[in-house]
Amino acid sequence: MESLSNKKKVLEQKPMTLTERMYIPAILKGMSTTMGHFFKKSSTIKYPEQERVFSTNWRGMHSLKRDEHGRERCTACGLCALSCPAEAITMIAAERKNDEKHLYREEKYASVYEINMLRCIFCGLCEEACPKEAIYLDGPIVPSDYLRKDFIYGKDKLVEPPLTDK
């Protein structure tokens, strides 16, 4: 298809010199780049021996917090699950039994609380949405594993251990 101006573009290719035909400048340029990388400081972290320094706003694995009396803070309001853009949080609320109601301020609790770590994008919106400050992204790095089912973390992995009196 011709352009509207009816002008043709003429390409001229100058002949290569002897050194260019032998590819010596290209080889020397590639070798200089390679040799330059030999003398640069390595950016690799030797992991088990060296720990990586994280920034102050780094988000790690989720943890469900307890209050000062050792009770779970989560009241199963569901705001964390609603605010999660990746839909990684699954929560099932349940009513407390009559004999438990005098121990807890809230009548509801999360009987099932699961986070699919393969879906989670660690955005922190669940942390911001929680009115009781029950969920934080302050844990370690999510460990690697081989099975998908091992990345669904329930309350057994998320709730911090109870306070012990010393």
N, C-alpha and C positions, 0 to 999 in steps of 0.2 A: 504494500500500500504506500503510495507516495504521499508526502506531506502536502499541506495546503499551499506552501510557498514555492513549490516545484523546485526546490534546491536539493541537490544530491550531496551527501556527505562522502568525501573522499578520504579513505584511510591510507596513510603511507606508513610503511614499516621499514625502518632503516636497517641495513644489513648488520649482523652481529660481528663483533670483532673476534679475533682468534681466542683471546682469554675468555670472552663471554661464551663462545662455542664450547670451550673446555669446562665450563661451569666453575672455574676457580674462584671468582668473586662470590658466587652464591655459596660455595662450600666454606670459604673462609668466614663469611658472615654468619652462617649457621654454627660453625665451630666457636666463634667468639661469643655468640649467645649462650651456647652450652657451657663454655668455660666461665662465663659470668655467673651462672647459676651455681657452680661449684663453690664459689667463694662467698655466697650470700648466707646470711644467718638462716638456719632451718626453722620453719614455722611448725614443725611436727612436735606434738607433745607426747612424750613416752608415758602413756596413761597410768599403768599401775604405780609406777614410781613417782610420777609428777601429777599433781592435781591441777586442773584448769581453774583459772581465776575467773569467777563469774561477776557480772555487773550487779549493782544493787537492785535493779529492777528485773532481775532474771526470775522466770517462773518455772518452778519445778513440779514435782508430782503433787497431786491433790492430797489434802489431809482434812479430815473432819475433826473439829476441835471440841473440847469439853469445857464446861463452865468451872467456876471455882469450887464447886461441890463435887466435881467428877462426873456430872451428868452430860449427856450429849446435848449440844446446843441446837442441833437441827430440829425444827418443828414441822418439817414436811410441808412447808408452804408452797414449794414447787417453783419458786421464782428462779432458782438456778437452772432448772431444767428448761424453763421457758426462755431464759436469756441466752442459752447455749446455741450459737449459730450452727454448730455441727451436729446438733441433736445427739450428743454423746452421753448425756445424763438420763438415767431411768430411775424414777422414784415411785414407790407405792406407799401411800400414807395409811396409817392404821390408828384406831382409837385405843387409848390406854384402858387397861382393866380398872375396875373400881378400886381394888386394893393398891394399885400403883398411882392413882390420881393424887393422893396426899403427898407423895414424894416429889412429884414434878409439877411445875407451874402450868405447863401446856398439856392439853388433853390429847393432842395428836403427836405422832412421831413417825419417822420413816422406817417402816418395817423392812423395806428393800431400798437400798441406795447403791446404784451401780454406775460406774463411769467406764465407757469403752475408750481405752487409751489410744486405740488405733484411729478413732474418729476425732479425738480431742485435738484442737489446734492451739491450746494453751494461750488463749486470748485474754483470760482473766475476767470475762464478763460474769461468770458464775460467782466469783469472789466479790465483785462489785454489787451484784444484785441481792446478795444474802442480807436480810435485815438483822439477823442474829449473829452475824460474823462467825458462822459455823464452818465455812469452807475457805481454805487458803491454799494457794499454790506455792508452798514453801518447802516442799519435800525434796528429796534427791532426784537425780535423773531417773527416768523410767527405765528399768533394766530391760535388756533384750531377752527375747525368748523365741521359741520355735513354733508354738501353737497359738492360733488366734484366740482360743478360749482363755488362755492365760493372760491376755491383755484386758479382760473385763474385770475390773477391780470392784469388789463389794465392800461392805462395811468392815469385814474382817481385815482388809488391808488398808482401808482409808481412815478409820477412827483411831485417833491417837490413844496410846495405852492409858489406863486410869491412873490418877495421881495416887502415890503411895505415901503414907505418913512415915517420917523417919524419926 
